[in-house]
Amino acid sequence: MSTQTKVIIGGVGVGLLLFWLLPNIVATLIILGLVAVPVVGYLMLDPSQRRRLRAQGRKRIGS
C-alpha cells in the first residue's frame, strides 16, 4: 500500500471520527478547511510552477 493511500485512509478515519464526536456543521467546516488548504496553495502557484509540479508527478509514475 502506498504512502498516499495510507494518508487518504487516515484522513477518512479522522473525518468519520470528527462527525461522530463533534456537531455535524463543525466537522464539515473542519474537513472543508483541510481540503481547501492544498487547493488554494496549488491555485496560488504561477503557471510555470504548476507545470513543473505536474511534470514532477508524471516523472514519479514511471520510476
Rosetta constraint file for C-alpha pairs under 8 A:
AtomPair CA 1 CA 5 HARMONIC 6.45 0.50
AtomPair CA 1 CA 6 HARMONIC 7.02 0.50
AtomPair CA 2 CA 6 HARMONIC 6.49 0.50
AtomPair CA 3 CA 7 HARMONIC 6.29 0.50
AtomPair CA 4 CA 8 HARMONIC 6.25 0.50
AtomPair CA 5 CA 9 HARMONIC 6.18 0.50
AtomPair CA 6 CA 10 HARMONIC 6.10 0.50
AtomPair CA 7 CA 11 HARMONIC 6.07 0.50
AtomPair CA 8 CA 12 HARMONIC 6.23 0.50
AtomPair CA 9 CA 13 HARMONIC 6.23 0.50
AtomPair CA 10 CA 14 HARMONIC 6.18 0.50
AtomPair CA 11 CA 15 HARMONIC 6.07 0.50
AtomPair CA 12 CA 16 HARMONIC 6.19 0.50
AtomPair CA 13 CA 17 HARMONIC 6.16 0.50
AtomPair CA 14 CA 18 HARMONIC 6.11 0.50
AtomPair CA 15 CA 19 HARMONIC 6.31 0.50
AtomPair CA 15 CA 27 HARMONIC 7.41 0.50
AtomPair CA 15 CA 31 HARMONIC 6.64 0.50
AtomPair CA 16 CA 20 HARMONIC 6.30 0.50
AtomPair CA 17 CA 21 HARMONIC 6.13 0.50
AtomPair CA 18 CA 22 HARMONIC 5.57 0.50
AtomPair CA 18 CA 27 HARMONIC 5.43 0.50
AtomPair CA 19 CA 23 HARMONIC 6.76 0.50
AtomPair CA 19 CA 24 HARMONIC 5.63 0.50
AtomPair CA 19 CA 27 HARMONIC 5.47 0.50
AtomPair CA 19 CA 28 HARMONIC 7.67 0.50
AtomPair CA 22 CA 26 HARMONIC 6.46 0.50
AtomPair CA 22 CA 27 HARMONIC 5.98 0.50
AtomPair CA 23 CA 27 HARMONIC 6.39 0.50
AtomPair CA 24 CA 28 HARMONIC 6.02 0.50
AtomPair CA 25 CA 29 HARMONIC 6.19 0.50
AtomPair CA 26 CA 30 HARMONIC 6.26 0.50
AtomPair CA 27 CA 31 HARMONIC 6.18 0.50
AtomPair CA 28 CA 32 HARMONIC 6.07 0.50
AtomPair CA 29 CA 33 HARMONIC 6.07 0.50
AtomPair CA 30 CA 34 HARMONIC 6.29 0.50
AtomPair CA 31 CA 35 HARMONIC 6.34 0.50
AtomPair CA 32 CA 36 HARMONIC 5.97 0.50
AtomPair CA 33 CA 37 HARMONIC 6.27 0.50
AtomPair CA 34 CA 38 HARMONIC 7.69 0.50
AtomPair CA 35 CA 39 HARMONIC 6.81 0.50
AtomPair CA 36 CA 40 HARMONIC 5.96 0.50
AtomPair CA 37 CA 41 HARMONIC 6.16 0.50
AtomPair CA 38 CA 42 HARMONIC 6.11 0.50
AtomPair CA 39 CA 43 HARMONIC 6.23 0.50
AtomPair CA 40 CA 44 HARMONIC 6.16 0.50
AtomPair CA 41 CA 45 HARMONIC 6.89 0.50
AtomPair CA 42 CA 50 HARMONIC 7.37 0.50
AtomPair CA 45 CA 49 HARMONIC 5.79 0.50
AtomPair CA 45 CA 50 HARMONIC 6.08 0.50
AtomPair CA 46 CA 50 HARMONIC 6.28 0.50
AtomPair CA 47 CA 51 HARMONIC 6.18 0.50
AtomPair CA 48 CA 52 HARMONIC 6.30 0.50
AtomPair CA 49 CA 53 HARMONIC 6.16 0.50
AtomPair CA 50 CA 54 HARMONIC 6.17 0.50
AtomPair CA 51 CA 55 HARMONIC 6.14 0.50
AtomPair CA 52 CA 56 HARMONIC 6.11 0.50
AtomPair CA 53 CA 57 HARMONIC 6.38 0.50
AtomPair CA 54 CA 58 HARMONIC 6.31 0.50
AtomPair CA 55 CA 59 HARMONIC 6.12 0.50
AtomPair CA 56 CA 60 HARMONIC 6.46 0.50
AtomPair CA 57 CA 61 HARMONIC 6.64 0.50
AtomPair CA 58 CA 62 HARMONIC 7.02 0.50
AtomPair CA 59 CA 63 HARMONIC 6.77 0.50
